[in-house]
Amino acid sequence: MKCAYCSTEIKKGTGTMFVYNTGLIKYYCSSRCFKNDVQMKRKFNKKETKERKHETQKQKAQ
C-alpha cells in the first residue's frame, strides 16, 4: 500500500485507514500525513520537498 498523501510505501500492520461516508478508503503512513490531507486539506507538492532536501544537503556540505 502507498500513503494517499506522500505516496511512500506503508508496511503491513502500520499506518492509518480513513473511510469517507461515500465509501472511499485512504491509507496514511503517519498522523502528519493524515492531518495535512484530511484536517488541513493541503496538497502534497513533491517538487518543493525535493528542493528543500537539496538545500539542506548543500548546507550540510558547507
C-alpha positions, -999 to +999 in steps of 0.1 A: +000+000+000+010+036-005+002+067+015-025+088+000-007+120+008+030+114+003+029+081-016+055+063+004+052+026+010+033+016+042+044-016+060+017-041+067+002-036+101+011+001+104-004+034+093-040+047+094-070+039+073-096+066+068-130+058+053-152+085+040-191+084+041-190+078+004-171+046+009-137+060-004-108+045+016-075+063+020-044+050+038-018+072+056+017+064+068+017+088+097-005+112+116+013+141+100+001+129+065-034+124+078-037+158+094-022+176+064-046+159+039-079+155+058-079+181+085-060+209+069-069+200+033-033+205+020-019+191-012+014+173-013+040+191-035+068+167-045+088+194-062+090+216-031+100+186-010+129+178-033+141+214-034+141+216+004+161+183+006+186+197-019+190+229+001+197+211+034+222+188+017+241+219+004+241+235+038+255+203+054+283+202+028+294+237+037 
